[in-house]
Amino acid sequence: MASPPARGSQVGRKIPGKSSLSGACASKLGVLGNPCGERAKPQPQAAAPGGRGASGQPEAVVATPTGRRRAPPRRRPASPLAPPRRGRSRRFRLPFKSSCALHAPASCVNPPAPSVRLAAPLPACGVISLMEPGSKMMSQFRLALIQLRVSSVKADNLTRAGEFIKKAASQGAKIISLPECFNSPYGANFFPEYAEPIPGECTRRLSDLAKECQVYLIGGSIPEEDDGKFYNTCTVFGPDGALLAKHRKLHLFDIDIPGRIRFQESETLSAGDSLSIFETPYCKVGVGICYDIRFAELAQIYSQRGCQLLVYPGAFNLTTGPAHWELLQRGRAVDNQVFVATASPARDVDSSYVAWGHSTVVSPWGEILAQADTDESIVYANIDLKKLFEVRQQIPVLSQKRADLYAVEWKKV
């Protein structure tokens, strides 16, 4: 029987910083224990009986399961690409902290919350484009809002609207919106006079313009006549000229502020009864008209169904405009973490109804990205959907909703 090793012998003794496993296993553990790519600095070892390394220094030895002795693999020189050591700290550091958490797109760090149900495959909403390098541009597009000065001559309104649409398209806009009642003065007494069926003169022209300019065209709204009833209706056309959506204003503008303004749309118009969502290569878009923006539930349902942009052609007045126009847009944007755009007619102080103007685009963070003043103009905003996903990752309210306590739902199928 072999005698036990002498005191001080390296055989069977655990060397500081080394495992008692075989040399190959110890080498692997040395790499895994330091994720930054550095190997542990070897501790000074006592000389083993006989045997010296290539440097002339005594080699350390370890015991193998069979009892045989052998020297561990020599440490390779550090790679010139390895990060430099910082002092003598042995604190465990994650090498991917700066490259992933700080610089990668939010969609790579954490995908969209699974509790938010999207109503269409992800590519249609622009989500996959954030992850595929070859499709980067699909997450970005230019939005244009036309703040048109509306006259009492329908043909003139339609002609000038066409000129502005062509100009916006020439500046790179892919989604363009006209204002509410772009073809007629705004007023209960004007609706029956200017109303037309759909399809009709105005909508046929909008279809042709969308196809000619190869854009998604949100046709503001026009007074629509259908089976003896009148509606405040927005039509949406795709780059092929096809009708993608027809939104009839859901909430009629019936207000009475004593001494300031009284308006009753319900005296002439009928309310719509359906949601209006259309898809683009960039994102899903939900549509509302003016007073619809005051009803937060509609925006919530649009968000739940995968919309990332909400567009409201609207004509607030000089009483409600300064008080609520911007506030409501920012509220809908922040609550639902979506982009919100509003297209208003330009202000005409000689009109019977004076619009507030200030067509606006708001980010999911509540920032004003672009805003007009009161004159006739085109408002442009470059929409980057990566910002939307960054906001949803930073403040994940969509995945934190208490579905066990409350819910907002669309009752009509």
C-alpha positions as CSV (number, residue, x, y, z in Angstrom):
1,M,0.0,0.0,0.0
2,A,1.3,3.4,-0.9
3,S,2.3,5.6,2.0
4,P,0.4,8.9,2.4
5,P,2.0,11.9,0.8
6,A,4.5,13.8,2.8
7,R,3.5,17.1,4.5
8,G,3.9,20.0,2.1
9,S,3.7,17.8,-1.0
10,Q,1.5,19.1,-3.9
11,V,0.0,15.7,-4.6
12,G,-3.7,15.6,-3.6
13,R,-3.6,19.1,-2.4
14,K,-6.1,21.7,-3.8
15,I,-4.2,24.5,-5.3
16,P,-5.6,28.0,-4.7
17,G,-7.7,29.2,-7.6
18,K,-7.8,25.7,-9.1
19,S,-10.3,22.9,-9.1
20,S,-9.4,19.4,-8.0
21,L,-10.8,18.2,-11.3
22,S,-8.8,17.2,-14.3
23,G,-6.7,19.8,-16.0
24,A,-9.1,20.1,-19.0
25,C,-12.1,20.6,-16.7
26,A,-10.3,23.1,-14.6
27,S,-9.3,25.0,-17.7
28,K,-13.0,25.2,-18.8
29,L,-14.2,26.3,-15.4
30,G,-11.6,29.0,-15.4
31,V,-13.1,30.4,-18.6
32,L,-16.7,30.1,-17.5
33,G,-16.0,31.7,-14.2
34,N,-14.9,34.9,-15.9
35,P,-17.5,35.9,-18.6
36,C,-15.4,38.9,-19.8
37,G,-13.0,36.5,-21.5
38,E,-10.1,36.9,-19.0
39,R,-8.6,34.0,-17.3
40,A,-7.8,34.1,-13.6
41,K,-4.4,35.3,-12.7
42,P,-2.4,32.2,-11.6
43,Q,-1.4,32.1,-8.0
44,P,2.2,31.4,-7.0
45,Q,2.7,27.6,-6.7
46,A,5.3,25.6,-4.9
47,A,7.7,23.6,-7.0
48,A,6.7,20.0,-7.7
49,P,9.3,17.3,-7.5
50,G,11.1,17.5,-10.7
51,G,9.8,19.0,-13.9
52,R,9.9,22.7,-14.9
53,G,7.9,24.7,-17.4
54,A,9.1,26.3,-20.6
55,S,9.9,29.5,-18.7
56,G,12.1,27.6,-16.3
57,Q,9.8,28.0,-13.4
58,P,8.5,25.1,-11.4
59,E,5.1,23.7,-12.7
60,A,2.2,23.2,-10.4
61,V,0.6,19.8,-10.4
62,V,-2.9,18.6,-9.6
63,A,-4.3,15.2,-8.6
64,T,-6.4,13.4,-11.1
65,P,-9.1,10.8,-10.2
66,T,-6.7,8.0,-11.0
67,G,-4.1,9.4,-8.6
68,R,-1.7,10.3,-11.5
69,R,0.0,13.7,-11.5
70,R,0.1,16.0,-14.4
71,A,0.6,19.7,-14.9
72,P,-2.5,21.8,-15.9
73,P,-2.6,23.4,-19.4
74,R,-0.5,26.5,-19.7
75,R,-2.4,29.8,-19.7
76,R,-2.6,31.3,-23.2
77,P,-1.7,34.9,-23.7
78,A,-4.6,37.3,-23.3
79,S,-6.4,38.2,-26.6
80,P,-5.6,41.8,-27.8
81,L,-9.4,42.2,-28.2
82,A,-10.1,41.3,-24.6
83,P,-11.1,44.3,-22.4
84,P,-8.3,45.6,-20.2
85,R,-8.3,44.7,-16.5
86,R,-9.4,47.4,-14.2
87,G,-7.5,47.3,-11.0
88,R,-7.6,44.1,-8.8
89,S,-11.3,43.9,-8.3
90,R,-12.8,40.4,-8.6
91,R,-16.3,41.7,-8.7
92,F,-18.4,39.6,-11.2
93,R,-19.3,41.9,-14.2
94,L,-21.8,41.2,-17.0
95,P,-20.0,41.8,-20.3
96,F,-23.3,42.4,-22.1
97,K,-24.6,45.2,-19.9
98,S,-23.6,48.1,-22.1
99,S,-24.0,46.4,-25.5
100,C,-27.5,45.1,-24.9
101,A,-29.3,47.0,-22.2
102,L,-28.2,50.4,-23.3
103,H,-27.8,50.2,-27.1
104,A,-30.0,47.4,-28.4
105,P,-33.6,48.2,-29.6
106,A,-36.2,47.8,-26.9
107,S,-37.8,45.0,-28.9
108,C,-34.6,43.0,-28.6
109,V,-34.3,43.5,-24.8
110,N,-37.9,42.6,-24.1
111,P,-40.6,41.8,-26.7
112,P,-44.0,43.4,-26.7
113,A,-46.1,42.3,-23.7
114,P,-47.9,39.1,-24.4
115,S,-51.0,40.2,-22.6
116,V,-51.7,42.8,-25.3
117,R,-53.6,41.0,-28.0
118,L,-52.8,42.1,-31.5
119,A,-55.6,41.7,-34.0
120,A,-53.3,41.0,-37.0
121,P,-50.0,39.1,-37.6
122,L,-47.0,41.0,-36.3
123,P,-45.5,42.0,-39.7
124,A,-48.6,44.0,-40.5
125,C,-48.0,46.1,-37.4
126,G,-44.3,46.8,-38.1
127,V,-43.1,44.8,-35.1
128,I,-40.9,42.3,-37.0
129,S,-39.3,45.2,-38.9
130,L,-37.7,46.4,-35.7
131,M,-35.9,43.1,-35.3
132,E,-35.0,42.4,-38.9
133,P,-32.0,44.5,-40.1
134,G,-33.1,44.3,-43.7
135,S,-36.5,45.8,-42.9
136,K,-35.4,48.8,-40.8
137,M,-37.2,51.4,-42.8
138,M,-40.6,49.6,-42.3
139,S,-40.6,51.0,-38.8
140,Q,-40.3,54.6,-40.0
141,F,-42.5,56.7,-42.2
142,R,-43.6,60.3,-42.8
143,L,-47.0,61.5,-41.8
144,A,-48.6,64.7,-43.2
145,L,-51.6,66.6,-41.9
146,I,-53.2,69.1,-44.2
147,Q,-54.6,72.1,-42.5
148,L,-56.9,73.4,-45.2
149,R,-58.8,76.7,-45.3
150,V,-62.3,75.6,-46.2
151,S,-64.5,77.8,-48.3
152,S,-68.2,77.7,-49.2
153,V,-67.4,76.4,-52.7
154,K,-67.1,72.6,-52.7
155,A,-65.2,72.3,-56.0
156,D,-62.6,74.8,-54.9
157,N,-62.1,72.9,-51.6
158,L,-61.6,69.6,-53.5
159,T,-59.2,71.2,-56.0
160,R,-57.0,72.8,-53.3
161,A,-57.1,69.6,-51.2
162,G,-55.7,67.7,-54.2
163,E,-52.9,70.2,-54.6
164,F,-51.9,69.9,-51.0
165,I,-52.0,66.1,-51.2
166,K,-49.6,66.0,-54.2
167,K,-47.3,68.4,-52.4
168,A,-47.2,66.3,-49.2
169,A,-46.5,63.2,-51.3
170,S,-43.7,64.9,-53.1
171,Q,-42.1,65.6,-49.7
172,G,-42.1,61.9,-48.8
173,A,-45.3,61.6,-46.8
174,K,-46.7,58.0,-46.9
175,I,-49.8,58.6,-44.7
176,I,-51.7,61.9,-45.4
177,S,-54.8,63.2,-43.6
178,L,-57.3,66.0,-44.5
179,P,-59.3,67.9,-41.8
180,E,-62.8,67.4,-40.7
181,C,-65.4,68.7,-43.2
182,F,-62.8,69.6,-45.7
183,N,-65.3,70.0,-48.5
184,S,-67.9,72.1,-46.8
185,P,-68.4,74.8,-44.1
186,Y,-69.0,73.2,-40.6
187,G,-72.5,73.7,-39.4
188,A,-75.7,71.8,-38.9
189,N,-77.4,73.8,-41.6
190,F,-74.7,73.1,-44.2
191,F,-74.6,69.3,-43.8
192,P,-77.7,68.5,-45.9
193,E,-76.7,71.0,-48.6
194,Y,-73.2,69.6,-49.1
195,A,-73.9,65.9,-48.4
196,E,-73.3,63.3,-51.0
197,P,-73.4,59.5,-51.2
198,I,-70.3,57.3,-50.9
199,P,-69.0,56.7,-53.5
200,G,-69.6,60.2,-54.8
201,E,-67.8,63.1,-56.4
202,C,-65.4,63.8,-53.5
203,T,-64.6,60.2,-52.6
204,R,-63.9,59.2,-56.2
205,R,-61.5,62.1,-56.4
206,L,-59.8,61.1,-53.2
207,S,-59.4,57.5,-54.5
208,D,-57.8,58.8,-57.6
209,L,-55.4,61.0,-55.7
210,A,-54.3,58.1,-53.4
211,K,-53.6,56.0,-56.4
212,E,-51.8,58.7,-58.3
213,C,-49.6,59.7,-55.3
214,Q,-49.2,56.1,-54.0
215,V,-50.1,57.1,-50.4
216,Y,-52.5,56.1,-47.7
217,L,-55.1,58.9,-47.7
218,I,-57.3,59.7,-44.7
219,G,-60.0,61.9,-46.3
220,G,-60.8,64.0,-43.3
221,S,-64.5,63.9,-43.3
222,I,-67.5,65.0,-45.5
223,P,-71.2,65.1,-44.9
224,E,-72.5,61.7,-46.2
225,E,-76.1,61.0,-47.3
226,D,-77.3,57.4,-47.1
227,D,-80.9,56.3,-47.2
228,G,-82.3,59.7,-46.0
229,K,-79.9,60.0,-43.1
230,F,-76.8,62.2,-42.8
231,Y,-73.5,61.2,-41.3
232,N,-70.1,62.9,-40.6
233,T,-67.9,60.4,-42.4
234,C,-64.2,59.8,-42.9
235,T,-63.1,57.6,-45.8
236,V,-59.6,56.0,-46.1
237,F,-58.0,55.0,-49.4
238,G,-54.9,52.9,-50.1
239,P,-52.1,53.4,-52.7
240,D,-54.2,51.3,-55.1
241,G,-57.2,53.6,-54.7
242,A,-59.2,51.0,-52.8
243,L,-61.5,52.0,-50.0
244,L,-59.9,50.7,-46.8
245,A,-62.2,52.1,-44.2
246,K,-65.3,54.2,-43.7
247,H,-65.7,55.8,-40.3
248,R,-68.9,57.5,-39.4
249,K,-68.5,59.8,-36.4
250,L,-69.5,57.7,-33.3
251,H,-70.1,60.5,-30.8
252,L,-72.1,63.5,-32.0
253,F,-71.0,67.0,-30.9
254,D,-73.9,68.1,-28.7
255,I,-72.6,70.8,-26.2
256,D,-74.1,73.8,-24.5
257,I,-71.7,76.2,-22.7
258,P,-73.9,79.2,-21.6
259,G,-72.8,82.5,-23.0
260,R,-70.1,80.9,-25.2
261,I,-71.1,78.2,-27.6
262,R,-74.0,75.8,-28.3
263,F,-73.8,73.2,-31.0
264,Q,-76.1,70.2,-31.6
265,E,-74.9,67.8,-34.4
266,S,-77.7,65.4,-33.5
267,E,-80.3,67.9,-34.9
268,T,-79.1,66.9,-38.3
269,L,-76.6,64.0,-38.2
270,S,-76.9,60.3,-37.2
271,A,-74.2,58.5,-35.3
272,G,-72.0,55.7,-36.6
273,D,-71.8,52.3,-35.0
274,S,-68.5,50.7,-35.9
275,L,-64.8,50.8,-35.3
276,S,-62.5,51.8,-38.2
277,I,-59.0,50.3,-38.4
278,F,-56.8,50.0,-41.4
279,E,-53.5,48.4,-42.0
280,T,-50.3,49.7,-43.6
281,P,-46.8,48.3,-44.1
282,Y,-45.8,50.5,-41.1
283,C,-48.5,50.0,-38.5
284,K,-52.2,49.7,-37.8
285,V,-54.1,52.9,-37.7
286,G,-57.3,53.7,-35.8
287,V,-59.6,56.5,-37.0
288,G,-61.9,58.8,-35.0
289,I,-63.5,62.2,-35.8
290,C,-63.2,65.3,-33.6
291,Y,-65.5,64.7,-30.6
292,D,-64.6,60.9,-30.6
293,I,-61.2,61.9,-29.0
294,R,-63.0,62.8,-25.8
295,F,-64.0,59.2,-25.2
296,A,-60.9,57.3,-23.8
297,E,-62.5,53.9,-24.2
298,L,-62.4,54.1,-28.0
299,A,-58.7,54.8,-28.0
300,Q,-58.2,52.0,-25.5
301,I,-60.0,49.5,-27.8
302,Y,-57.9,50.7,-30.7
303,S,-54.7,50.1,-28.7
304,Q,-55.9,46.7,-27.6
305,R,-56.5,45.8,-31.2
306,G,-52.9,46.6,-32.2
307,C,-53.1,50.2,-33.4
308,Q,-50.0,52.3,-32.9
309,L,-51.3,55.5,-34.6
310,L,-54.6,57.2,-33.9
311,V,-55.8,59.9,-36.4
312,Y,-58.6,62.3,-35.5
313,P,-59.6,64.8,-38.2
314,G,-61.3,67.5,-36.0
315,A,-62.5,71.0,-35.8
316,F,-62.4,72.3,-32.2
317,N,-63.5,75.9,-31.7
318,L,-62.1,78.9,-29.9
319,T,-63.7,77.8,-26.6
320,T,-62.8,74.2,-26.5
321,G,-59.6,74.4,-28.6
322,P,-57.4,76.4,-26.2
323,A,-58.7,74.4,-23.2
324,H,-58.7,70.8,-24.4
325,W,-57.3,70.3,-27.9
326,E,-53.7,69.6,-27.0
327,L,-54.6,68.1,-23.6
328,L,-56.8,65.4,-25.0
329,Q,-54.3,64.4,-27.7
330,R,-51.5,64.1,-25.1
331,G,-53.8,62.2,-22.8
332,R,-54.8,59.6,-25.4
333,A,-51.2,59.2,-26.5
334,V,-49.8,58.7,-23.0
335,D,-52.7,56.5,-21.7
336,N,-52.4,54.1,-24.6
337,Q,-48.7,54.6,-25.6
338,V,-49.5,55.4,-29.2
339,F,-48.9,58.2,-31.7
340,V,-51.9,60.6,-32.0
341,A,-52.5,63.0,-34.9
342,T,-55.2,65.6,-35.3
343,A,-56.0,67.4,-38.6
344,S,-57.9,70.7,-38.2
345,P,-59.2,73.2,-40.8
346,A,-57.3,76.4,-40.9
347,R,-58.8,79.3,-38.9
348,D,-61.2,81.6,-40.8
349,V,-62.5,84.3,-38.5
350,D,-65.2,85.2,-41.1
351,S,-66.7,81.8,-41.0
352,S,-69.9,81.0,-39.0
353,Y,-67.9,78.4,-37.1
354,V,-64.3,79.4,-36.4
355,A,-61.9,76.4,-36.1
356,W,-59.0,76.4,-33.6
357,G,-56.4,75.2,-36.1
358,H,-53.2,73.9,-34.6
359,S,-53.0,70.5,-36.3
360,T,-50.8,68.3,-34.1
361,V,-48.8,65.1,-33.9
362,V,-48.0,63.7,-30.4
363,S,-45.6,60.9,-29.4
364,P,-46.4,58.0,-27.1
365,W,-44.4,59.9,-24.4
366,G,-46.7,62.9,-24.7
367,E,-44.3,65.1,-26.6
368,I,-45.5,67.5,-29.4
369,L,-43.6,66.3,-32.4
370,A,-45.1,68.8,-34.8
371,Q,-47.8,71.5,-34.7
372,A,-49.2,74.1,-37.0
373,D,-50.4,77.5,-36.1
374,T,-53.7,78.8,-37.3
375,D,-53.0,79.3,-41.0
376,E,-53.4,77.0,-44.0
377,S,-50.3,74.7,-44.1
378,I,-49.0,71.2,-44.1
379,V,-47.7,69.6,-40.9
380,Y,-45.0,66.9,-41.3
381,A,-43.8,64.4,-38.7
382,N,-41.3,61.6,-39.1
383,I,-42.8,58.6,-37.1
384,D,-40.3,56.1,-35.7
385,L,-42.1,53.1,-34.2
386,K,-39.0,52.1,-32.2
387,K,-39.8,55.0,-29.9
388,L,-43.2,53.5,-29.2
389,F,-41.7,50.2,-28.2
390,E,-39.1,51.9,-26.0
391,V,-41.9,53.7,-24.1
392,R,-43.9,50.5,-23.7
393,Q,-40.8,48.7,-22.3
394,Q,-39.9,51.5,-19.9
395,I,-43.4,51.9,-18.5
396,P,-45.3,48.6,-19.3
397,V,-48.8,49.7,-18.4
398,L,-50.3,47.7,-21.2
399,S,-49.1,44.5,-19.5
400,Q,-49.9,45.6,-16.0
401,K,-53.6,46.2,-16.5
402,R,-55.8,44.3,-13.9
403,A,-58.0,42.3,-16.2
404,D,-59.2,40.4,-13.1
405,L,-60.7,43.7,-11.9
406,Y,-61.8,45.7,-14.9
407,A,-62.1,45.6,-18.7
408,V,-62.9,47.8,-21.7
409,E,-64.5,46.0,-24.6
410,W,-66.2,46.6,-27.9
411,K,-69.7,45.1,-27.6
412,K,-70.8,45.1,-31.2
413,V,-69.2,42.4,-33.4
